[in-house]
Amino acid sequence: MARHWVQAQTVIRRYDEGGATKLYNPGAWFEVRNQELLQLQALGQIRTTAEALKATFDFSQCGILWRGSLTSLDAPRLQEYGIATEESATLALPWKHTLLGHPPAVLTAQNIALGFVRIEDGKDWDAWEMAACLADGLPLAQAHGSDAEKRRTLDVVGDLRIPLYNTTMLWVRRTDTTTALIADWEAELNAGADERHAFARALYTRRVRMCTLPPNWVGAAPGTL
C-alpha cells in the first residue's frame, strides 16, 4: 500500500502504526497510507506535497531531459505537478529549470519537484544554479577512474581532493554559466571521457552556485529538507 507525505493544515491527532497517539501541529509533515490520505483530504486537514509545493513554486517552466526510456518515470505524478518530460540522447537545457537524468537513477515525482525548488531563481545567497547529490560513498576524484582521467582532472582543476557528484540526476537552472558548463560536459562525454571526472572538470573550473545534496537525499521527507 502506497505511502504519501502530507502537511498538516490543522491540529491533527492520529495513531501511528504502533498504536501510539501522535499530535501534529499546522505545518508538520507526516506519512499516511491511501485510505487515511483520502479521509484527511475530505476533512480539509492536510495538503499533499504537490499542493504545498505548487503554492510557492511555478513548475510550468520545469522539465526532465531523460537519457533513456521515460517509462521509468512516474508520469501521472509528474503531471500532477505540471512537469514536462522529454527523451534525449544528448544534453541540453530546454527549460528554465531542467533535470538531467538517466538510469540507474530512481526518482519519485516528489523528489524531482523538491530538486527544482532548490534551484529557484532569486537574488539571495541561496539562489542556487544547480543541485546534485554527492556520489555514494563520498569518493574523491583521486579514488575514481583511470590514471589518464585523474591526470587530466589534476591538470585542469589542480587538485584531486575534490568530491564527485552523482551525475545521473542533476537539477540545472539555465544561465550563461550553466549552459556553457553543460556544453563542455557534453563535449567531453562525446569524446569518451569518464562521466564523473568530466563533470568535475566542467564544474570546478567555473563559479557556479551548486546546492550540494547528500547521497541519501532522494527519498527524504519533505519536511526535513
N, C-alpha and C positions, 0 to 999 in steps of 0.2 A: 504494500500500500504506500502510495507516494507521501512524501513529507513536503511541507511548504513553510518557508519563513514568512511570518506576518508581524505587523507592528500594531501594538495596542493603541486604540484611539480613546478608550475609556479605561477606568479601573476594571481589571478582569481577574476574577478568582476562578481557578480551574484546578483539576487534579492532573498531576503528571503521570507517566506510565507506571511509576512505583506506588501510586496511590496517595502521594503527599500533596497537600494543598499548596498551591503557588499563587502569589499575588503579583500582578503586572500593572505598573502604572503607565499612563499615556506616554507613548514614545518607546516603550520597551519592546524588544524583539523576542520572539519565541517560535518554536516549531509546532505545527499541527498536522494532523492527517486529514484526508479528504473530507470526511463527514463533519469533523469539527470546523474545518475551514468554511464549509457551506453554512453551518449554523451561525458562526460568528459574523460572517458576511451579511447574512439575513438580518442580524440584530444591529448591524452598523457599528460593531465594536472594534473592527480591525481594518487595516489596509494591507493589501498584498505588497510584495516587494516591487512589482511593476507599477502599482498605483502610487506608491511612495516616491519612487524614482522619477516617474513621469511628471509628478507635480513640481519638480525642481530642475529637470533637465530635458532638453529637446532632442529626442532620438531620431528625428526625421533627417538629420544630417549625419547619421551614423550608418556604417555598413561593414560587412565582413567580406574580405577578399580571401577566399579559401583555396589553397593549393591542394586539391583533392576533390573527393565526392561530397557534395552538400548533404547527402543522405546521413552523414554522421552528425549533423547539427539538428537541434530541436526546432524545426521550422515553425510549428504552431506557437510555441512560447516566444520566439523571436518576433513573430508578427504581432503579438500582444504588446510588445514594446515599440513596434514600428521600425525595427532594424532591418535594413536591406541585406541581401546576400548575393554573392557572385562567385562563380568558379573562375580560376585563372591559373595559367601555368607560369605567369610572370608576376613580379612585384610592382605595385603601383599604389597610389593614394587617391582613388576616385571620389572619396567623400571627404568632408571636412574632418571627420573622425573615422578612422579606418582600423579595424582589427585585421592584422595579417596573421593568418593561422594555417596550420596544416597538420595532418596526422603525424605523430600519435597523440596530439593534444586532445584532451577530453574536457569540454567546456559546457557548462549549463548556460541557459539564457540569462539567468540571474547574474552569474559572474561576468558574462560578456558585457551586460549593461553596467555593472559596477566598475568594470575596467574603463568604460567610456566616461563615466562620471569623474574618474581620476584625471582625465586629460581635458577637462572643461576649459574653455578659453577664459582669460581674465588677466588682471594686472597684478594680482597679489603674488607672494612668494611661492604659493603652491599651484600656480598656473602651469602645470606640467605639460610638456610637449609629447612625451612618450611615457608608457608604463609597461613594465615587463617583470616577470618573476626571475629571481636568480635560479641558476641551474641546480638540479637536485644534487645534494652532497656538497654544495658550495665550492666547486672546483675553481682553482685559479688557472690562468692561461698557461702557466708553466707546467701544469699537470694534465694537460689535454692536447690531443692532436699530435701530428707528426713533427719531427725535428724541423722540417722545412717550414711548416706553418708557424712554429714557435719562433724561428729565426726571423721570419717576415714580420710577425707581430712585434717582436723586440725592436727591429729596425724602424718600424712605423710609429709605435707607441712609446718606446723607450723603456719599457718595464713589462715583465711577465707576471708580476704580483698583482694582477688585476682580476676581479671576479668576472665570471662568464654568465651570460643570461640564457634562459630557456627561449630559444628563438622560434619555437613552434606556436607562440602566441604573443604578439606584440601589438599594443594599442598605440596608435600614432595620430597626433593632431597635425594636420597639414600646414606646414610653414616652409619658408625658403630653406631653412636648415634641415628639417626632416626630409623634405623632398630630395635634397642633394644626398643626404645620408642613405636613403633607401635606394637611390640610383647607383651609388657606389657599391653598396652591398650586393645589389642585383648583378652588377658587372663582375664582381669577384665570384659570385656563385656560378655565373655562366662560364667562367674560366676554370671551374672545378675546385675552388677553394673550400676549405672546411667552413661549415655554416657559422659556427660559434666564433671562430677566430676572425672570420671575415666581418661579422657583425661588430666584434670588439674593435677592430681596426677602424671601421666607419664611425663608431660611437665615440671612442676615446680620443679621437683627433678633432672633435668638434665641441662647441659649447652647447650642449643640449640639456634641457631640463628633464631629467629622467626620474620618474617615480619608481623606485626600486621596491618590488614586492617580494615577500618571502617565498620559498619554493612551495610551501603548502598553502598558499593564498587561495587557490581555486578550491571552492567548496566551503570557505569560511562563512561564518554567519554575517549577514549584512550589518547587524548592529555592532559588530566588533571591528569594522574596517575604518 
